[in-house]
Amino acid sequence: MTVLTNNAPLSTEKTSPVTALPPSGPWSVKAAVAGLSLILFMVNLDTSIVIVGLPVLMKHLHASFAAAQWVVLSYMLLLTALIAGAGRLGDMFGKKKLYLLGILVFTIASWGCGMAAGINALIIFRAMQGIGAAFCLSLSFAIAGDLVPKNQLGKTMGWLTMMVPLGIASGPTCGGILVATMGWQAMFLVNIPLGVLAYTLVRKYVPATPRATVQPADWTGMLILAGVLVCYCMGMTMMEDNGFLSRPVWLLLVGCIGGAVVFVRYERKVRYPFLDMQLFRQPLLSASLLAAWLVYTVIMATVVLLPFYLTNAGHYTPLQTGLLMSFGPLVTAVLSVFAGKAADKFHARKVMLVGVLIMVAGCVAMSSITVEQGIFGFLWRIGLIQVGLTFFQTPNNTAVMELAAPEQRGLMSGLLSLSRTTGHITGTAVLGAIFAMLMQQGTVTHAIAVVFLLAAVLVAIAALLIYLVLRKQPRRNNV
C-alpha cells in the first residue's frame, strides 16, 4: 500500500489499467457539462423547494407538522448517509453507469412524489429521491474531472459550483409559483422533464468510464459510515427542536462518536477499505475538507438566520425578504466561473485563502449591522460574505479533484459533497440553537451580532488551516 505525499494524485489501492476516455469535441464536452449542471441544479432545487409548500402539503394530505417535517428530513437523511459510499461505488463500477442510475431513480421518485396520495407514500418517495440525489451529487464533480484537462478544470468546476447556490436559492421562489398556479404536486413533477433532458445529455455526451478498481467492495465499512451519518443528522435535527442538553440529542451524538471510532478502527484493519485512513495524511486533502465543513457551517447562518433579522428587526415583507435573500446566491452564481478561472490561472490554495479571509471580513461586518443602515447596509455585507464563499468553494473543489487519482475521483467528489451537506446541517442546528438562546436574552440584532462573531471565528480557523498548508507545502503548479 502506498501513499503519495506532497500533492501528487492520491492512490492507496490496487487498480486495473484505466483506459483513457475517448476524445470529445468541444461541443460534446459543453453538452456533457450542461447535463451535469442541470442535474446539480435540480437536486439542489429539491433541498429547498418543498419548504414553501409544507403548509399546503399538511392541509391536502391531512398530515401533522411532525410528519410534514419528514418530507424534508427523509430526503436529507438518505442523501447524507449515502453520498460518500455512492462516490466510492462509482469509482468501482463505473461513474457514468451509476450516475445515470441516480438520475433515473431521482426522476422516477419525483413522479412518485407528485402522485402520492398520502403523507407516508410521499415520505418514502422523498427518501428514494435522496438515494438518487446521493449518486448525482457525489459523482458530478468526479465525471467533470474525467472530462476536461487540468488547465480547464477550474472553469468547469466554476460552472458546476454555480448550480449549487442557484438551485438552493431558486427553490422557495419556484416552489411558491408552482404551488400557487398548479398545486403542490408540481413541485415534484417539474423534475421529470428536467431529469429526462439531463439523462439524455449525459448518456449521449459523457464518455463511458471503465471500472477502475479490482478490489471487492467494503460493504461493512459503507454501512457503518451510513449509520454514523444518520445518527449525526438526527442528532443535529433534534437539537433544533429540543436544545443542546436533551437526552435524545446526546444519545444520538454519543452513538455517532462511538460509531466513528468503530469505523476508523475497522477501516484500518480491513484488507480493502472503503475509505483508507492513509489518505488523510495528505495535508491539503484534510485541510480542504475540514475548511469546507467550517465554511458551509457558517454559510447556513446567512440562509437560516438572516431572514429572522430582516422580518423581525427590519420589518420587511416576506416578498422583500425573499428578494433581499436572493442577492447573496446570485452573487455566487455570477462569480463562480470567474473564481474557477482564477483557480486555473493562479494557485488554487491562494485563491481559497483570499476567499475565506473575505468571508471573515464579511462576518465581522455583519455582526455590526443595525436597522438604521437600511437595505444597502445589508446588501454589501451579505455580498462580501458570498464573494468570499465563491472564491473559496470553486478553487477548493478544483484543488481536491486535481489531487484525486482517476480511480478515486468518485470518492473525493463524494467527500466534498459530504463536507457541504454535513456543514449545512451543523450550521442550521448549532448556530440556530445559539441564535434561539440569545433571542431569549435580548434582541434579534444582538443575537445576529454574537452569532456572526462566532461565525467569523470559525471561518478564521478555516483560513488558518489553509495558510498552514500553503506555508508547509509550497506548490510548483496550479494547485
C-alpha positions, -999 to +999 in steps of 0.1 A: +000+000+000+015+034-010+008+069-002+019+097-025+029+127-005+032+164-014+005+170-039+007+141-063-026+123-071-037+102-041-038+065-046-037+038-019-052+008-037-046-018-064-061-007-097-067-022-131-054-002-161-077+028-166-085+033-202-084+070-212-117+085-221-123+087-258-116+122-272-145+145-274-151+177-294-156+210-276-194+209-283-197+174-269-179+185-237-201+215-234-232+194-238-219+169-212-212+197-187-247+211-194-262+178-184-241+177-152-251+213-144-288+206-150-287+176-126-268+197-099-294+225-102-323+200-100-310+181-070-302+213-050-335+228-060-352+199-043-335+206-010-354+239-006-384+238-030-406+218-006-402+242+023-426+268+010-451+240+001-452+223+036-483+241+048-502+232+017-490+196+019-502+193+055-537+206+045-542+184+015-527+152+029-541+157+064-507+154+079-493+166+112-464+191+113-441+163+126-450+141+097-445+170+072-410+176+086-401+141+075-408+151+039-376+173+042-357+151+067-361+118+048-345+133+017-316+148+037-310+117+057-306+093+028-286+119+008-261+125+036-259+088+047-251+075+012-232+103-005-197+091+003-205+055-004-221+064-037-190+081-049-169+051-040-192+028-058-189+050-089-151+045-088-155+008-085-183+000-111-181+030-135-191+066-128-213+071-158-233+039-152-242+048-116-247+084-124-274+075-150-289+052-124-290+081-099-308+103-125-333+076-132-340+069-095-344+106-088-367+112-117-390+082-110-391+091-073-401+126-083-430+112-103-439+091-072-439+122-050-462+140-074-486+111-075-485+103-037-520+100-022-508+102+014-480+115+036-464+081+042-461+074+004-447+109-001-420+104+026-410+070+010-406+086-024-387+115-009-363+090+006-359+075-029-352+110-042-324+112-016-309+079-028-308+091-064-295+125-053-266+109-035-253+094-067-259+126-086-241+149-062-213+125-054-203+118-090-209+152-108-175+167-100-158+133-105-171+130-140-161+166-147-126+157-136-125+129-162-140+151-190-117+181-191-079+187-189-064+201-157-058+235-171-095+239-177-108+221-146-112+253-126-135+269-152-157+237-154-158+235-116-170+271-116-200+263-138-209+232-117-204+250-084-226+278-096-255+254-099-255+246-061-264+281-048-286+288-078-307+257-072-310+263-035-319+300-040-344+292-067-362+266-046-385+288-025-394+311-054-401+282-078-420+263-051-442+293-044-450+299-080-457+262-087-479+257-056-499+288-063-505+280-100-506+242-104-507+227-069-482+211-046-477+181-069-460+204-095-430+209-071-420+173-078-434+168-113-413+197-126-383+174-122-395+149-148-387+170-180-355+182-164-345+147-155-353+133-189-332+161-206-303+156-183-304+119-187-303+123-225-274+147-224-253+126-200-260+093-218-251+108-252-222+131-245-204+117-213-179+090-224-182+057-206-159+054-176-144+020-171-143+001-138-111+013-122-106-009-092-102-047-088-107-048-051-140-060-036-165-035-022-163-028+016-200-030+023-195-033+060-175+000+061-201+017+040-229+006+063-211+017+094-204+051+080-240+054+068-251+046+104-227+072+118-241+099+095-277+090+102-270+094+139-253+128+133-281+141+111-308+130+135-289+145+165-284+178+148-320+179+136-334+171+171-311+198+186-330+224+167-363+214+185-350+201+218-318+221+225-283+211+233-290+193+266-319+169+256-313+133+262-321+121+227-296+145+212-268+133+235-276+097+229-275+102+191-243+122+192-226+096+215-237+069+191-222+090+163-189+094+180-188+057+190-197+046+155-170+069+141-144+052+163-156+018+152-155+029+116-119+042+118-106+011+136-124-012+111-111+007+081-075+004+094-078-033+098-098-044+067-077-055+037-097-035+012-111-004+030-139+017+017-121+048+030-084+043+035-073+064+065-039+068+049-055+094+025-058+119+053-021+121+058-022+143+028-024+178+044-042+196+015-070+170+014-076+170+052-074+208+054-096+213+024-124+190+037-123+205+072-122+240+059-152+233+037-171+219+066-164+251+086-173+274+057-206+256+049-215+255+086-211+293+087-229+300+054-261+284+068-262+313+093-269+336+064-295+313+049-314+304+081-310+333+105-308+365+084-345+362+073-354+365+110-334+397+112-350+411+080-385+402+091-384+409+128-359+438+131-361+453+096-399+447+093-396+438+056-425+419+040-420+382+030-416+393-006-390+419+002-371+394+025-371+368-003-357+393-028-330+405-004-320+370+005-317+361-032-289+386-036-262+365-020-267+333-041-269+354-072-235+369-064-221+334-060-238+323-093-223+353-112-188+350-098-183+312-098-169+310-133-145+338-126-134+320-094-128+289-115-107+309-140-087+323-111-080+288-098-068+278-133-045+309-136-032+312-100-025+288-072-059+274-061-050+274-025-040+310-025-074+319-041-090+298-014-072+317+013-082+350-001-118+338-002-120+327+034-103+360+046-130+379+027-156+358+044-141+366+078-143+403+070-179+399+058-189+380+090-173+407+112-191+434+092-225+416+095-220+415+133-222+453+133-254+456+112-282+478+125-317+486+112-307+522+106-282+511+079-310+500+057-310+478+026-276+489+013-260+482+046-274+446+045-266+440+008-229+450+009-224+428+040-241+397+026-224+404-008-190+404+009-197+370+026-209+355-007-179+368-026-157+351-001-177+319-003-174+319-041-136+324-041-133+296-016-156+268-028-147+267-065-109+266-060-114+242-031-134+218-054-107+222-081-078+215-057-093+183-043-103+169-077-068+176-091-054+157-061-076+127-068-062+098-088-086+087-116-097+057-096-106+078-066-124+108-081-158+095-072-148+090-036-132+125-034-162+141-051-184+123-025-163+136+004-166+171-009-204+168-011-204+152+023-185+181+039-210+205+023-242+187+035-229+180+070-218+216+073-253+228+062-269+205+088-245+216+116-249+253+109-286+250+108-287+231+141-259+246+162-259+282+151-297+281+151-298+268+186-274+295+198-294+322+180-326+310+197-310+310+231-296+346+225-331+357+213-345+348+247-319+371+264-320+401+241-330+415+207-327+400+172-299+424+164-279+413+195-283+377+186-272+383+150-241+402+163-230+373+186-237+346+160-217+363+133-188+370+155-187+333+163-190+326+125-160+349+119-140+328+144-150+295+126-140+309+092-108+323+106-099+287+117-105+276+081-082+304+069-055+292+094-058+256+081-053+267+045-025+291+054-006+263+072-009+241+042+004+269+020+033+275+043+044+239+047+038+227+011+045+253-015+033+242-048+051+240-081+019+241-102-016+253-102-029+238-070 
